[in-house]
Structure formats: C-alpha cells, structure tokens
C-alpha cells in the first residue's frame, strides 16, 4: 500500500460524534465541513482524486461502507453525472 493511500484509509477513533460529508472538496461543502467542525464534530469526508477525475467507484456497492461507518449523519453532496452525447446539435 502506498503511503498516501495508507494515510487516507487510516481510521482514528474519535472522542466526538462523527459526521460524514461525501464530496467535501466543493465550495459549499467546505463551509459545511467548517460548520460541523465549529460544532465539535469529527468529520469523515470523501473528495475526488485530483490526478484522475474520471476514476470513481461511487456506484459500486459497499464503496462508502468504511467512510460512513459509525457516523451519526451523512451529507451526500456528490453525485455522478453521465454525459454520453454523440451530437450535441
């Protein structure tokens, strides 16, 4: 396992309640994360891989099991959009 992958998957047992934010790298969700932290929640978050924007496993069953485990709430702010347009005219 690569060191960055290990850091991303390492779980720390929080002493606070945990909220989950899926798609936390967006502008609005950055404010959501900030608000949750101000209210003393720990955060589990997902963000898109900046080196491979097409790489995604969001639609695979169980892909979010680890990140939502133990959370008291989930903010699902990320969604896949498929555009397969051959002729936009």
Secondary structure, 3 states (H helix, E strand, C coil): CCHHHHHHHCCCCCCCCEEEEECCCCHHHHHHHHHHHHCCCEEEEECCCCCCCCCCCCCCCCCCHHHHCCCCEEEECCCCCCCCCCCCC
